Amino acid sequence: MKFECFVIVLSIYLLEKLIDKVKSLNLDLSGDDNSGYFNKCFEELGCVEADSRWFDKKLRPVNMEPADRHVIKTDFLLVKEDKRDHLDEDYEGLLYTSVTADMKSLKSSGFKKSSDLMLLIHDFTSNGYTGWVKNLARVVFGQSEDYNVISVDWQRGAEPPYDQAIANARVVALEVIFLLKELKENFNYTLDNVHIVGHGVGAHIAGYVGATYNDIRKITGLDPSGPRFDGMPDIVKLSPTNAKYVEVIHTDSYNGRSQGTKELLGHSDFFINNADAQPGCSENNTFGDVILVDRNQLSHGEVLPGCSHKRSFKYFIESLMHGSCSFIGIKCNNYEDFSNGKCTSCEENDSCRTFGAKSYPHSIQKTVFYLDTADDTPFCMFLVKISVSVKTEKERDGYFEFILVDESGDITEAVPSYKKEYKTIKGDSKNTFLYFAHPPQLGRIKEAKVKWNEKKKIYCFLYCDQHINVERVEIEPVQQGKHKG
């Protein structure tokens, strides 16, 4: 008993001494200190500073110092088409040349100073050889050989933890800025030829680059990361001021485990399927919050899963393939109005836009466009405005589906949305909704087969009338007008 009392007294004494020591150091433990503020410089690249703009007790409570350059090891991979014959059927047909930001390296690499440059920047846990980079390069080279494609490989800096990776991202941006500086000063290269495409954290890296060189022609943000960026000032994240035109594709922002954001970061923000779980994606994220992912959860070279997050680059790549279908986004107040058929026309000026190859350099910042997709490739669907007049005394809840046939005999299915939501159908007016039709693109419609899906009623035990009398159907393809900007 005496021994136990002695231990308690000793513990209290040591605790008091510890408190006195903390007070003597004049430490502020209230959480209002400048924890995470720093200014770290990287030789000829310049410095990375974190001040009060980079800190928020709730949104961004952690600001880690970036790792050194030799740890991050940013590499610029000039991607070229390999036209040599290969016996291996799985050969990807691409060559990678590592280049540095100096004139000798750029000249010997085969960089074409009179050609456009597409800079590709990968996401957290990924690398510069990732699949979407290869697929995008092949699509670009399939359209024009006269193109420079550089993949920014920052794999070592992109490893978990997330807070360290987003700190390293700022050093990667300095490396890209230094490369562009070399191109401008020693190659007389114009930044109006530059298009930066960044996925996730890579989208914000593109923004940091544009904060220095906002005369870049275009930035495409592929589902920019939300955690630690949402709610922060523009200096922390991608912004419309970072290039002459900034387009953002949102595909993954619907719950606490989502990697994307609903914040408006560009001139044009495309919310595909409302940035909900994408059709065809069975999300099974066992990793939880991206901020909490650690190295032990991923094997070497493994990329963090996220079907909806990755759909952003799949949609973007398909948009560049110059098929007959264009991903047309329609300007609307919100997704509910869009899905209820309140926004069905591209006739008004700038009411519709596409993403991918096209730019709208004189557009208003932070304009929202909505569109839906199919659940598998091809993801793009044609937009059709369909008005249905019915003969009914009272409102009915349900939705129509159509089989459309044109004069050439081509057939397609048109549905109101991938969710097939129930709509209120009125009998005394046109019921106009936006429908999505799978390829092929039809010519003049000669026939429409209608299917009515009535919403089941709880009180229907034996018999309920599931039929509806359709008097007239009007069909009008939605097409984007000619761009004037």
C-alpha positions in Angstrom: 0.0 0.0 0.0 2.8 2.4 0.9 4.6 1.5 -2.4 1.4 2.4 -4.4 1.0 5.7 -2.6 4.7 6.5 -3.4 4.1 5.7 -7.1 1.1 8.0 -7.2 2.9 10.9 -5.5 6.0 10.4 -7.8 3.7 10.4 -10.9 2.0 13.7 -9.8 5.4 15.2 -9.1 6.8 14.3 -12.5 3.6 15.5 -14.2 3.9 18.9 -12.5 7.6 19.1 -13.6 6.6 18.3 -17.2 3.9 21.1 -17.2 6.5 23.6 -15.8 8.9 22.5 -18.5 6.3 23.1 -21.3 5.4 26.5 -19.9 9.1 27.4 -19.7 9.4 26.6 -23.5 6.5 29.1 -24.1 4.6 26.6 -26.3 1.1 27.3 -27.4 -0.9 24.0 -27.1 -4.3 25.6 -28.1 -4.1 24.5 -31.7 -3.8 28.1 -32.9 0.0 28.0 -33.4 1.7 28.3 -36.8 2.3 24.5 -37.0 3.1 23.6 -40.6 4.3 27.0 -41.7 7.6 26.8 -43.5 9.7 28.1 -46.4 11.9 25.5 -48.1 14.1 26.2 -51.1 15.2 23.9 -53.9 18.3 25.2 -55.6 17.5 26.7 -59.0 13.9 25.8 -58.8 12.9 28.3 -56.2 11.1 27.9 -52.9 7.9 26.4 -51.5 6.3 28.4 -48.8 3.4 27.4 -46.5 1.8 30.4 -44.7 -1.6 31.1 -43.2 -3.3 30.6 -46.6 -2.2 27.0 -46.7 -3.5 26.2 -43.2 -7.0 25.5 -41.8 -7.7 23.8 -38.5 -10.5 21.7 -40.0 -9.9 21.5 -43.8 -6.1 21.4 -43.9 -4.7 21.0 -40.4 -1.5 19.4 -41.6 1.2 21.0 -43.8 4.2 18.7 -44.2 7.4 19.9 -45.6 8.1 18.5 -49.1 10.8 15.9 -49.5 14.1 16.8 -51.2 14.3 16.7 -55.0 16.6 13.6 -55.0 13.9 11.8 -53.0 11.0 12.8 -55.2 13.0 12.2 -58.4 10.7 13.9 -60.9 11.3 12.5 -64.4 10.1 13.9 -67.7 9.3 11.1 -70.1 9.0 12.2 -73.7 6.6 9.7 -75.2 7.0 8.8 -78.9 5.3 6.4 -81.2 7.5 3.4 -82.1 6.8 2.3 -85.6 9.3 -0.6 -85.7 8.0 -4.1 -86.2 7.9 -6.2 -83.1 7.1 -9.9 -82.7 5.6 -9.4 -79.3 1.8 -9.0 -79.8 1.5 -7.2 -76.4 4.1 -4.6 -77.4 2.6 -1.2 -76.6 4.1 0.7 -79.5 5.5 3.5 -77.5 9.0 4.8 -76.7 10.0 6.7 -73.6 12.9 9.1 -73.5 13.9 10.6 -70.2 14.6 14.3 -70.7 15.9 17.1 -68.4 15.2 20.8 -68.3 18.3 21.8 -70.4 18.7 22.6 -74.0 21.1 19.7 -74.8 18.7 17.1 -73.4 15.7 18.5 -75.2 17.4 18.8 -78.5 18.8 15.2 -78.5 15.5 13.8 -77.4 13.7 14.8 -80.6 11.4 17.4 -79.0 9.7 19.3 -81.8 9.8 23.0 -80.9 7.2 24.0 -83.6 4.7 21.4 -82.4 2.1 21.4 -79.6 2.9 20.0 -76.2 0.6 17.9 -74.0 1.9 17.5 -70.5 0.4 14.6 -68.5 0.5 14.5 -64.7 -0.5 11.4 -62.8 -2.3 11.1 -59.4 -1.4 10.1 -55.9 0.1 6.5 -55.8 0.4 6.4 -59.6 3.3 6.8 -62.0 4.3 8.2 -65.3 3.9 4.9 -67.2 0.3 4.4 -66.0 -2.3 3.0 -68.4 -4.3 6.2 -69.1 -1.0 8.0 -70.1 -0.3 5.3 -72.6 -3.8 5.2 -74.0 -4.0 8.9 -74.3 -0.7 9.1 -76.1 -1.8 6.5 -78.6 -5.0 8.4 -79.3 -3.0 11.7 -79.8 -0.5 10.1 -82.1 -3.3 8.4 -84.0 -4.6 11.8 -85.0 -1.3 13.6 -85.5 2.3 12.6 -85.5 3.3 16.3 -85.1 2.8 16.4 -81.4 5.0 16.4 -78.2 3.7 14.3 -75.3 5.6 14.4 -72.0 4.5 12.3 -69.0 5.6 13.8 -65.7 6.7 10.8 -63.5 6.7 11.7 -59.8 6.0 8.2 -58.5 8.4 8.3 -55.6 6.9 11.6 -54.4 3.3 10.3 -54.9 3.6 7.4 -52.4 1.5 7.5 -49.2 0.9 9.2 -46.9 -1.4 11.5 -48.7 -0.3 14.6 -46.8 3.3 14.0 -47.8 2.4 13.4 -51.4 0.4 16.7 -51.7 3.4 18.5 -50.2 5.7 16.9 -52.7 3.3 17.9 -55.5 4.4 21.5 -55.1 8.1 20.6 -55.8 6.9 18.6 -58.9 5.2 21.8 -60.0 8.5 23.7 -59.6 10.2 21.1 -61.8 7.6 21.6 -64.5 7.8 25.4 -64.3 11.6 25.1 -64.7 11.1 22.9 -67.8 8.7 25.4 -69.3 11.1 28.3 -68.5 13.8 26.4 -70.4 11.5 25.9 -73.4 10.5 29.6 -73.4 14.0 31.1 -73.0 16.2 28.7 -75.0 13.7 27.2 -77.5 11.6 30.3 -78.1 8.6 28.0 -77.3 5.2 29.7 -76.9 3.1 28.5 -74.0 0.0 28.9 -76.2 1.1 25.5 -77.5 0.8 23.9 -74.1 -2.0 21.7 -72.8 -1.6 20.3 -69.3 -3.8 17.3 -68.3 -3.7 16.3 -64.7 -5.5 13.6 -62.8 -6.5 13.9 -59.1 -3.6 15.6 -57.3 -2.0 16.0 -60.7 -4.7 18.5 -61.6 -3.6 20.7 -58.7 0.0 20.4 -59.8 -1.2 21.8 -63.2 -2.8 24.6 -61.3 0.5 25.4 -59.4 2.3 25.6 -62.8 -0.4 27.8 -64.2 -0.1 30.2 -61.2 3.3 31.0 -62.6 2.6 30.7 -66.3 -1.1 31.6 -66.8 -0.6 32.1 -70.5 -0.7 28.3 -70.9 -3.4 27.6 -73.5 -5.4 25.0 -71.6 -5.5 22.9 -68.5 -7.7 19.8 -68.1 -8.4 18.7 -64.6 -9.5 15.1 -64.4 -11.5 14.7 -61.2 -9.2 17.0 -59.1 -8.6 15.7 -55.6 -10.9 17.1 -52.9 -9.4 16.1 -49.5 -7.1 18.9 -48.2 -8.1 21.2 -51.1 -11.8 21.8 -50.7 -12.6 25.1 -49.1 -9.1 26.4 -49.3 -8.0 29.6 -51.2 -7.3 29.5 -54.9 -3.6 29.5 -54.3 -3.9 26.0 -52.8 -5.7 24.4 -55.7 -6.6 24.5 -59.4 -8.2 27.7 -60.4 -9.7 29.3 -63.6 -6.9 31.9 -63.5 -4.3 29.2 -64.1 -4.6 29.1 -67.9 -6.4 30.8 -70.8 -9.0 28.0 -70.5 -9.5 25.5 -67.7 -11.9 22.6 -68.0 -12.7 20.2 -65.2 -14.3 16.8 -65.3 -16.0 15.7 -62.1 -16.8 12.0 -61.6 -16.3 11.1 -58.0 -17.7 13.2 -55.2 -20.6 11.6 -53.5 -19.4 10.4 -50.0 -16.7 10.6 -47.5 -14.5 8.1 -49.3 -14.7 10.0 -52.7 -11.4 11.2 -54.1 -12.9 14.1 -56.1 -14.6 17.4 -55.4 -17.8 19.2 -56.2 -16.1 22.6 -56.0 -16.0 24.7 -59.2 -12.3 25.0 -60.3 -12.5 25.9 -64.0 -14.1 28.0 -66.7 -16.2 24.9 -67.5 -17.0 22.3 -64.8 -18.5 19.1 -66.2 -20.5 17.0 -63.7 -20.8 13.6 -65.3 -23.6 11.6 -63.9 -23.6 14.3 -61.2 -20.2 13.1 -60.0 -22.1 10.3 -58.2 -20.9 6.6 -58.4 -20.5 6.2 -62.1 -22.7 3.8 -64.0 -21.0 0.4 -64.3 -18.8 1.1 -61.3 -19.2 -1.2 -58.3 -17.3 0.8 -55.8 -15.6 -1.5 -53.2 -13.1 0.8 -51.6 -11.6 -1.1 -48.7 -9.0 1.6 -48.1 -11.3 4.1 -46.6 -10.4 7.8 -46.4 -7.6 8.6 -48.9 -5.9 10.7 -46.2 -5.4 7.7 -44.0 -3.9 5.3 -46.6 -0.4 4.2 -45.6 2.4 2.4 -47.5 1.7 -0.9 -45.9 -1.8 -1.0 -47.5 -0.4 -1.0 -51.0 2.1 -3.4 -52.5 4.9 -2.0 -54.6 3.6 -0.4 -57.7 0.0 -0.8 -56.7 -2.3 2.1 -57.5 -5.1 3.2 -55.1 -8.4 1.8 -56.5 -11.4 4.0 -57.4 -13.5 3.2 -60.4 -15.5 6.5 -60.5 -12.3 8.5 -60.0 -10.7 6.8 -62.9 -13.6 7.2 -65.2 -12.6 10.9 -65.7 -9.6 9.9 -67.8 -11.6 7.3 -69.7 -14.2 9.8 -70.7 -11.6 12.3 -71.6 -9.7 9.9 -73.8 -12.9 8.8 -75.6 -13.8 12.4 -76.2 -10.5 12.8 -78.3 -11.2 9.8 -80.5 -13.3 11.9 -83.0 -16.2 9.5 -83.2 -19.6 10.6 -84.3 -20.7 11.1 -80.7 -19.6 14.2 -78.6 -19.8 14.5 -74.9 -22.2 17.4 -74.8 -22.7 19.1 -71.4 -25.8 21.2 -70.9 -25.8 24.3 -68.6 -28.5 23.9 -65.9 -29.1 25.3 -62.4 -28.7 21.9 -60.8 -28.7 18.2 -61.6 -32.3 17.7 -60.5 -33.5 20.3 -63.1 -31.3 18.6 -65.7 -32.7 15.1 -65.0 -36.3 16.5 -64.9 -35.9 17.9 -68.4 -35.8 21.6 -67.6 -32.6 22.1 -69.7 -33.0 20.4 -73.1 -31.6 22.8 -75.7 -28.3 24.1 -77.0 -29.9 27.0 -78.9 -29.1 29.7 -76.4 -25.6 31.1 -76.6 -23.1 29.1 -74.7 -25.7 26.8 -73.2 -23.8 23.7 -74.2 -20.1 22.8 -74.3 -18.0 19.7 -74.9 -14.7 18.7 -73.3 -11.6 17.3 -74.8 -10.2 18.9 -78.0 -12.3 22.1 -77.9 -11.5 25.3 -75.9 -13.7 28.2 -75.0 -11.0 30.8 -74.1 -13.4 33.8 -73.6 -15.9 32.0 -71.4 -17.1 33.0 -68.0 -15.4 31.2 -65.1 -17.0 28.5 -63.0 -19.9 27.5 -65.4 -21.6 24.2 -64.6 -22.5 21.7 -67.3 -24.3 18.3 -66.8 -24.3 15.1 -68.8 -24.9 11.4 -68.4 -23.0 8.5 -69.9 -23.5 4.8 -70.6 -22.2 2.2 -68.2 -19.6 0.8 -70.5 -17.6 1.7 -73.7 -18.6 3.6 -75.7 -19.6 5.8 -72.8 -20.7 8.7 -75.0 -24.5 8.9 -75.7 -26.4 11.1 -78.1 -28.8 13.6 -76.6 -32.4 13.6 -77.8 -35.2 15.9 -76.7 -38.5 13.9 -76.7 -41.9 15.5 -75.9 -44.8 13.1 -75.2 -48.4 14.1 -75.1 -50.7 11.6 -73.3 -54.4 11.2 -72.7 -55.0 10.9 -69.0 -57.2 12.7 -66.5 -54.7 12.6 -63.7 -51.0 12.8 -63.3 -49.1 9.5 -63.6 -45.7 8.6 -62.2 -43.4 6.6 -64.4 -41.0 6.9 -67.3 -40.9 6.2 -71.0 -38.3 4.2 -72.9 -38.0 4.4 -76.7 -36.7 2.3 -79.5 -36.0 4.7 -82.3 -35.6 3.6 -86.0 -34.4 5.9 -88.7 -35.1 5.8 -92.5 -31.9 3.8 -93.1 -33.1 1.1 -90.7 -30.6 1.9 -87.9 -32.0 1.3 -84.5 -31.1 2.7 -81.0 -32.6 2.7 -77.5 -33.3 6.0 -75.7 -33.8 6.2 -72.0 -34.4 9.3 -69.7 -31.2 8.7 -67.7 -29.1 5.8 -66.6 -31.0 5.7 -63.3 -34.4 5.5 -65.1 -36.0 7.7 -62.5 -39.7 8.0 -62.2 -41.2 11.3 -63.6 -44.5 12.9 -63.1 -46.4 12.8 -66.4 -49.2 15.3 -67.0 -52.1 14.9 -69.3 -52.8 18.5 -70.2 -49.4 19.5 -71.6 -46.3 18.3 -73.4 -44.0 16.2 -71.2 -40.5 17.1 -72.4 -37.4 15.3 -71.1 -33.8 14.8 -72.2 -33.1 11.3 -73.4 -29.9 9.5 -73.9 -29.5 7.3 -77.0 -26.7 4.8 -77.6 -24.8 4.8 -80.8 -25.3 4.7 -83.8 -26.3 8.2 -84.5 -29.6 8.1 -86.3 -30.8 10.1 -89.3 -34.4 11.2 -89.9 -36.6 9.2 -87.4 -39.4 7.2 -89.1 -40.6 5.1 -86.2 -40.6 5.2 -82.4 -41.6 2.3 -80.2 -42.7 3.3 -76.8 -42.5 1.5 -73.5 -44.2 2.9 -70.4 -42.9 2.0 -66.9 -45.5 2.8 -64.3 -44.4 3.4 -60.7 -45.8 0.6 -58.5 -48.4 1.6 -56.0 -48.6 0.2 -52.5 -52.4 -0.3 -52.7 -52.3 -2.4 -55.9 -53.1 -5.9 -54.7 -55.1 -7.5 -57.6 -55.2 -5.2 -60.6 -53.8 -1.8 -61.5 -53.9 -0.1 -64.8 -50.3 0.0 -66.0 -51.2 1.4 -69.5 -51.1 5.0 -70.7 -52.5 6.4 -73.9 -49.9 8.2 -75.9 -51.3 10.7 -78.4 -48.2 12.3 -79.9 -44.4 12.0 -79.7 -42.0 14.7 -80.9 -38.3 13.9 -81.3 -35.5 16.4 -81.8 -31.8 15.7 -81.6 -29.8 18.0 -79.4 -26.8 19.4 -81.2 -24.2 21.9 -80.1 -24.2 25.1 -82.1 -21.2 26.5 -83.8 -18.7 27.9 -81.3 -18.1 31.7 -81.8 -15.4 32.2 -79.1 
